[in-house]
Amino acid sequence: MSESDLKPLNLKDPKIKTLHVTWFAFFLTFVVWFNHAPLLAHIKATFDLTAEQIKALMILNVALTIPARIVIGILVDKFGPRHVYSGLLIASSIVCVIFATATSYEALALSRFLLGFVGAGFVIGIRLVGEWFPAKQVGVAEGIYGGWGNFGSAGAAMTLPTLAMLFGGDDGWRYAIGLTGVIAGLYGFLFFNLARNTPKGSTYFKPKKSGGLEVTSKGDFIFYLIMNIPMYLALAVLAWKLSPSGLGLLTETTKEVLWVSLVVLFIFQTSQIWKVNKENLTHGVPEFEKYRFKQVAILDISYFVTFGSELAVVSMLPLFFLETFQGLDPVKAGLLGSGFAFMNLVARPGGGHFSDKFGRRNTLMVLIAGLSIGYFVLSQITSGWWISMAVLATMACSFFVQAGEGAVFAVVPLVKRRMTGQIAGMAGAYGNVGAVTYLTILSFVDYSTFFLVISASAAVAFIACFFMDEPKGQIAEVMPDGTVHMIDVG
């Protein structure tokens, strides 16, 4: 087998076995994260929820994921994927069972908010897969991990309503959701026994300090701080959406307390980032250890428009079809809308493959350009279109969206190996920031304008990609004993 080939069915290969063990862990995190979505009608009936309370649950489900992906990125770089993924699966299983057995809306909302943390599981596998696969295979391997794992949300939508029906009664949804938690917890123990952080004989490089990314210049330090601001703004927007001005779940005083807390947290994080980088910025770093933070920033922006738009569009697409085309019922509209997520199975690995084969920068630029054009086409859909043409346009656009996601994470492990978890965490958080931004915009504009806004923002990301440096040569990592280890990146 040549180094550029990857055979996912060759289970005798330890790295292929690791890939399958890891993508299934990610798959389960997405099942648990979105297990409520296909059963909302049952949950609404059980608790007699209002439309505003349902919307609040959906927002709470993604709220914690933004900071969680940053935290998980730090933890995985420090403690390793094996421990962190196992711990996340087991902890989320407990919260999932609490959600399934909740007897009040308050318990339902709190447990759904806490389950947002499981959405950070994606970050862990990015580091693990990056450790096991060489540079010429890492793109397609990360694509398989991301694409097949992302399918967990569709898997939940396809199976849980049937499970709830089989369990029967008013509490069928509770057993279906609780079962996903039990499976996730059991797999957490299995993952701990099957997974290893690195291939035998390899070193797991850890950051010198925890608390933030290491940067190698004063300009990059300022750039890093600026790039943290949108994540806090997104959390501030979420607090506003839950306040009396939005869905009314929080009081005005609670919203203001949260805003002040976010300011304090940003100041604290800035102090931690300074502690991590004080020595580097004061005394400098050797030339061979330097990297450019702009690489991370461009990946953040790219994931903002790719995964951010996917989360937003998946949330509104069934309703878009239902309201645009007369004669569709909710079931048919849901099936048509689900096609967007189905493309993950092939599109995300495809994006990683293109990145391995044709270059990281050029692939990302082409896919984001296609994404921009795709959303422009969607903005032109009216009731006068044939439904088949609208679905075809949607599927074509989704290919570029999800292939773009694969291309982003084909680059992440090649920036700085010992900080892959943190870089993946920041990029992943930006995906959620994008979703919050786009969904907030959607609450003020019509569908056509919504798609045009995404298209325009993708054009900005396309321009940003012009400034990306193609990963090539080797990156240096310092061994615990002080010796330098060189890692091929292209």
Order of alpha helices (4+ residues) and beta strands (2+ residues): alpha-alpha-alpha-alpha-alpha-alpha-alpha-alpha-alpha-alpha-alpha-alpha-alpha-alpha-alpha-alpha-alpha-alpha-alpha-beta-beta
